[in-house]
Amino acid sequence: MSRFIIGKIGQYAIVLWIAVTLNFALPRLMPGNPLALLAGEEVGMLTTQQRTQLMANVGLDQPLPAQYLRYLQNLLRGDLGYSFQKNKPITAILADRLPWTLLLTVSSLLLSTLIGVTLGAAAAWQRGGRRDVGLLGFFVFLESLPSFWVGMLLVALFAVQFPIFPTFGAVTPWTSLEGMAWVEDVLRHLVLPLTTLTIVSVSGTFIVSRYSMLAVLGEDYIIVARSKGLRERAILFRHALRNALLPIATVFTLNLAFAFGGATVVETVFSYPGVGRLVYEAVLNRDYPVLQAAFLMITVIVVIANILADAAYPFLDPRVRHAATRGGTR
Amino acid sequence: MFTSRRFIALFILTALLALAACAAPTPEPTKAPPPPAATSVPAATSAPAATAAPVATKAPEATKPPVPTATTKPVSLRMAILVDEGTLNPYTYVLGYPGWNMLNLVYDTLLILDADSVPKPWVAKEYKISADGKVYTLTLRDNVKWHDGKAFTSADVKFSFEYYKKNARGRFTTPVRDIVSIETPNETTVVITLPAPNPSFIYEPLADAPIMPKHVWENEADPKKVTNATGSGPFKLAEYKAEQFYRFTANATYFAGKPAVDELLMPIIKDPTTVFASLKTGEIQGTIRELSPELVKDFSSAADMKVQRGPGFATTMLLFNSERAPWDKKEVRQAVGLAIDTQKLVDTVLLGFGTAGNPGWIHPQSAFHDPAVKAEFNVTKAKTLLDGLGYKDSNNDGIREIAGKNIEGTLLVYSNNPQRIRAAELIAAAVKEIGISFKVTALEVNSLDAKVWPDFDVAKGRDFDLSMWGWSAPVQVNPVRMVQLVHSDPKVGNSNVGGYKNPAVDKLGEELRVTTDAEKQKTIVRQMEALIAQEMPFVLLYYADGNYVYRTAAYDKWVYQKGQGIFNKLSFLPGVKP
C-alpha cells in the first residue's frame, strides 16, 4: 500500500514539474514581451539603453536558463513573484481574488451537479418519454449558449429592464457593510453570475448522469430489484443512482478544474474580481509572473482534483477498493 | 476586508441555498418539471440586448440621484472606467486614456491644454522663451499647495524633471532627456536650458508631465512601488480598491477654485456592454468609454441623458511597409490611396460619426491644416498609375502581376477591434477593383505589434506588408510630432513604423523640430503636410468622433476638449478658462 502511495506521489510530482516548466516556457514563446507594460506609454521613444535597463530591473535581461533556475528557486521558497502590471506581489493579488472565484465556481459546480444529477436521473428513469426528450432537448440547447451572451441577457432582463440585481461587481463598492447586510449584498451580486455559470455548465453533468443512469438501469440487479417488488423511489436512489455516481464523480472533479476557465468570461461580463479575468489580462499584457503563477495554481487544482478522485473511487466503488488493495500488497 | 471566517460562513450559506433550490424538483415520475427558462429565451434573439433593450429611464430608487443645483448638498458623481489604473502615480498608471487623465485630477502640470488643446499657463502663471529658443523661464503661482499642506515650489519641479530623467517611463522621460540644466533662483522661478530650440517643449513635458512632491518621492528608489498619491490637483485620491473602484474627493483649497464635484467615484467595470447597462440603471452616471456609433442613436433619445460629440484626434490609417516591394513604390501607394473612398468608410464603419482622413496627417479641424490638401478618390486614375508602371493583369484573374507574380499583400488588423476589421474588409474589396489583392488577417494585439513594431523599436526592422494602424490623440495635438512618423533616422523617426525614407521629408522635419516661431512653424507644417499627402507613407482613413454619454441630472458641466473628449480637469472646474 505504501509503495502504491509513494508511486502516486512520484507521478504527481513529475506532472507538477512538467507543468511548472511549461508554465515558464509558454508565455515566453508567445510573440511580444512585457516591455510596453514596464515602460508605459510612448515606449517607442525610449533609447535602447533605457529599454535594456527596464528589462534588467525585472530580471528579463538574464539568459532563459538563469531565469528558469531563479523561478524554480523562488517557487520552492513559496515566492510567486511580482506582477509587472499591478506592481504587487502575486500572492497578495491571488489572495484577494481567489475567494471570489471559489465562491462563484464552487457554488456553480454544486448547483449544476445537483440539478444535473437529479434531472439526469429523472430523465433516464423515463427513457424516451416526453420528459426525457424534453429535458434532453432543453439541456442540449443550454449547452449551445455562449456564456457572455447568457450573461448579457440576464443583465438586460434582471438588471436593466427589471432592476432587481446589480449589473457589476461582487459587492457594492465604496460602502462599508457589515455582518448580514454584507452577506446579503454579496449574495445579490452573486445571483446573476452564478446563474450564468450554472446555465452554461449544467448540461455536461446532466448528459453524463443521464447516460450513466441508462447504463445502470439496464443491469440485471435492477430487474431483480423490480421483481422483488421494491418501490420505484428505492430502486432509483438506493440501487441505480448510487451505482451511476462513479462517472458523475469523475465529471465533477474534471469540472472543478475547468470551472476556472469557464469563469473568465462570466467574471468579465459582471466585472467579478476573480482569477479568470486576471489570467486574461495577464496574457494580453505578457505579464509573465502572473501567467506563471495563475497557470501553476490551475495545475495544482487539477492535480488536487485528481488526487481527490483517486481517493474517492474506493469509497464509491468497492471493486476499485479491492483492486487498489491488491495492487498495494503485491 | 475579507476574513476567512466570513467567507466560510458565506460559502456554507450559499451551499445551503443551492441545496434548498434543488430540494424541490426531486424526481416525481408523474409530473414533468417544466423547463423554467425555455419561454424567456426565444424572445431574446436580438443578442446584444443588454444595450439595445428598451431603456429603463428611471434610476432605481436605491441610488439617489444628486441634486445638481443645490450648492449645499455635496455633488457625488459615479463614472465608470474599464481597466484598473494601479496606484495612480506617474509610474504605475496603465493607459494613456483614461489613466493619464485620472492622474491629472490628482497632480498638476505646469501648463495645461485648454478646450482647444492649446498649451496655456496653469501652475506656471507665465513662461518666457529666450530669443534663441533654448532657455525657458517659468514663474510659478505662489498659492499652490500639496494635498498635505506643504507649499508647491520650484524645487518640486526641478526634482520631478530630474526624477523622470533618471527613472525611465516612456511618456515622461523622453521629453526631459535632453535638458541641459534646471535652475531655481527662488521658490517660484524655474529656468530650464535646452541644448537646442524645441517647439514641442511646451506640450511635452510642460503641459504633459505631472509634477510630483519632492518630499514624498525623494527617498523612493523604486517608483513602481510608490503608493502615496499626494498631488496638488483638484482632487485627492481618498480610496483605491484594486480591481474595484477609485474614490476621489474635492480639494477644497485648490488654487483654481474648489471643483464642482465633491466626490468622484470611479468603479472599474470590465465589459463595455455592462458599462452601458449600468448607465441605464443609474448605477453609474457617466463613463470615460466612448459610445460606439451603433449606440449613439439609442442613447441620444434616452431621457435624462445627453450625448456630447466632438472631433477626435485619434487616427486610423492603412500603413504600408515602405521597405517591402511593391509598397516601396510611391505610385503603388498612391494607387491604393486613390482606390479607397474614405468618406464611405466614415459612413459605413463609423455611421457618419467621424471625419474622413486627410492624407497629409493633420486633422482638418487643426489650426495647422492647409485646406488645399485633400483626399482624392479616383479609381480610374489609380488604374492609370498602375498601368503606367507596366503592372497588367495578363492571366485575367482580376489581379495585376509584377514579373508574373500577383500583386498581393497581407493586411494585418487587431483581432479585438471589430471596427478596424470592418474597415480592412472594405479596403480589401476596394483595392480589388484596381487589381490588387489584400488578404485580411486578424491578430492578437501583442502578436501584431511584434510583427509591425518589434520591441517597439523601429531600428529593429519590421515583418509585414500592410497593417491597420493608429496613433492616439496626443500625437495629433502637437503638430511637430509628425516628424516622428516619417523621419528615416530611427532616433528622430521613432514612430516611423512603416520604415518610410525620403531625404526631402527628412530635411523639412529637421527644420520643423527646431522652429519655435509660430508663423514659420505653420509654413513648414503645411509644406510637410503636402509632401506626406503626395508620398503616402500611409493612407489616413479617418478620425473617429468622440461620443460621450452622461446623465444630465448628475452633472452636466462637461467641457469637450478638442480632439480628446470630456474627461479632463477643466470639466470639473466650470468657469475656469486657462
Interface residues (C-beta under 8 A of the other chain):
Chain A: M30 P31 G32 N33 L35 A36 A39 G40 E41 E42 V43 G44 M45 L46 T47 T48 Q50 R51 Q53 L54 Q85 K86 N87 K88 I93 D96 R97 P99 L102 L103 V106 S107 L110 L111 L114 I115 T118 L119 A121 A122 W125 Q126 R130 R131 G134 L135 F138 F141 W149 M152 L153 V155 A156 L157 A159 V160 Q161 P163 P166 T167 F168 G169 V171 P173 W174 W182 V183 V186 L187 L190 I199 E232 L236 E267 T268 V269 F270 S271 P273 R277 L284 R286
Chain B: F2 R6 F7 A9 L10 F11 L13 T14 A15 L17 A18 L19 A21 C22 P25 T26 P27 P29 A32 P33 P35 A37 A38 S40 V41 A44 A47 P48 A49 A50 T51 A53 P54 A56 P60 D84 G86 T87 Y91 T92 Y93 V94 L95 G96 W100 A168 R169 G170 R171 T173 T174 R177 K224 K225 E239 K241 A242 E243 Q244 F245 R247 L265 P267 I268 I269 K270 D271 T273 T274 A277 S278 K280 T281 E283 E444 V445 N446 S447 D449 A450 K451 W453 D455 F456 D457 V458 A459 S472 Q484 N494 S495
